[in-house]
Amino acid sequence: MGHWPPDERDLDRAAREPPDSGMTIKPHEYLTYRGKAGMWAWILHRLTGVGVLVFLLAHILDTAAIGWGPAPYNRMIELYRMPVLIIILDFWPETMAAEKKLFAGVVALFAVVYIPTAIYMLRFLAH
């Protein structure tokens, strides 16, 4: 090789030599979950991105609720009471007796809100 155009001997030699397989990735290898730190970082990055999106949408909605009057605004603000429970646990240690119940409530609320939202947002992947 080394001259242009390649002659028939060069093409035969290229057909017999295996390609450099050190840099090739097959599609099934790319899509396979490996469970290493990079994959966990990717998953957490996506989840925190969804969290930031929900945070921003919530604040847009509660600000928009002011335009509908005090009653809708107050109902929207009720949604922020759950994080207040975490602050209560931090400042009033006697509430730690109910920590398991509070944690179960937070997990249940997360499941009720997040799982349907994730299904709704990711439904296009099923097609």
N, C-alpha and C positions, 0 to 999 in steps of 0.2 A: 504494500500500500504506500501511499505517499504521493501518488500522482493522480491527476484528474483528467479525464473521467476514469473511474476504476475499471479494470478489465475483468474478464470472466474468472480468472484465478482468484482475484481479490474478493469477488462476490462469493465464490465457493468457500474460501477460507472463513469469511464472515458468517456464512450459514452454518459451518461446522463448529465454530467457537461459541461456547455458552455466553450469554450476556452477563454483565456484571450484576450479580444478584444481591450484592451487599446493600444497594440503595433502593431496591424495588420493594414495594409494599403491595400485597394483594388486597383487594377490597374487603375480604372477610377478616383479614388481620387488622385493617384499619377500623372496622366497625366492632371488633371484639372488645369487650370491657376487660381491662387489665387490672383494675383495682389498686393501682399505685398512686403515689402522692399527686402526680399530675392530673390524674382522672378525678381524684377527690377534690383537688383545687378547682378544676373546671366545674364540677357539680356544685360546689359551694359558691363559686362565682355566679353561676346562673341563678341559684336560689336567692342569694343576696340581691341580685339584680331585680328579681321578681318582688322581693321585699321592699326595695327602694321604690319600685313602680307603684306598689300598693300604698306605700306611705305618701307618695306625691299625689296619687289619685284621691286618697282620703282627705288630704288637706285642701285639694281643689274643691271637692264636694262639700266639705264643711264650710269653706269660705263662700261657695255658691249658695249654701242654705241660708245665709244671712238675707239674701234677696227675697226669700219666701216667707220671712217673718221669724219671730223669736221661737215659736213652737218647733218648727222643723230644725232650726239651728240647735236648740237644746236637745232634741232627740239625736242629732248627729254627734253632739259632744258626749252623749252617754257612752258612745263606742270607745272613748278614751279611758274609761274607768278601769279596765283590766290592767294596764301597765301601772296604774296607781297601786294595785295590790302588791306588786313587787316592791315598790317604794315603802309601803307599809311594813312589809316583812323586814326590810333593811333597818327601819327606824324604830320599830316596836317589836323587839325580840319575842315578847309573849305570844305574838300571833304565830310563832313557829309551830305551835301545837296543831294548827290546822294546815300545815304546809302540804301534807300529802293530798288533802282535799282540794286545796287551791291549785296544786300542780295538776291534779286530775281534771279540774275544771278548765285550766289553760290548754291542756292537751285536747280535751273534747272540743273546746271552742276552735282551736287550730284545725282540727280534723273537719269540723262542720264548715268552716270558712275556706280553708286552703285547698282541700282535696277537690271539691266541686269547681273551684276557680281554676285549678291546674288542669282538670279534665276539660273544662270549657276552652281554656287557652291552647291546649295541646291537641285538640280533637282533629286538627287538620293533618296530623302525622299518621292517623289511621287510614287515610285515603291513599 
